[in-house]
């Protein structure tokens, strides 16, 4: 029996399998690149920023804001947060290689090149500011541009590696989405908007100090003077206690400025729980017990989420 030989030297089935394998490899490469660029934007941080922005916009509008404004702020704000985070990764690529918590980020892992990250971050920044300029107003646009500049130039390039007060000063850009959202809706920022800004600003100290306690050795290895690295635990405890109190006081101060009972009761209950977690951390460290700082870290996220969910609910029913 005579069989016909394949013309190109390899059986058709082999050629098809090789083509399928190459196609699968290309898809895997594209997925890996997408995941790397997504990781550069630190989506968990962006998500948390949007959790505070949407309720603030609802309060400013007295209900649901204009749909176009809402979408623009969500997309533009998300891109701005992603831009700031990507540029932060570019600037901090040297110390990220030294820290266990960050060494798997795309730049230390060599998944992308520094030049590509710089271009990516700057592109997102330009798009986000342009969106805000075209579709919102000058104040929201200026605040958006200022927040990106402050986070990457003032905080990351200057303050982060030079002062243990870096978390305090960095808190300004972390709370900026609140007033950006308010400004996008009204063209200005009222007293209530500034008080909600204060809630997020003060909240960041116990939140990030807890993380810094957990990764104290990492920050020390990288030469970053986070408060737990360069000060005693008594000083860290004092600041955690102080800023937790200021967070709760600010949340209660927002109540009489236009929020109702749904928000007020939530602020009281969640504030008491937040204070309790901070107290437990301080007590454990003073007794020389394992600190368990991540309990406070995770609860602080839950606290802020519930509090601003109450802000949203109040805006709809009050």
Secondary structure by P-SEA (a helix, b strand, c coil): cccccccccccaaaaaaaaaaaaaaaaaaaaaaaaaaaaaaaaaaaaaaaaaaaaaaaaaacccccaaaaaaaaaaaaaaaaaaaaaaaaaaaaaaaacccccccccccccccaaaaaaaaaaaaaaaaaaaaacccaaaaaaaaaaaaaacccccccccccccccccccccccaaaaaaaaaaacccccaaaaaaaaaaaaaaaaaaaaaaaaaaaaaaaaccccccccccaaaaaaaaaaaaaaaaaaaaaaccccccaaaaaaaaaaaaaaaaaaaaaaaaaaacccccaaaaaaaaaaaaaaaaaaaaaaaacc
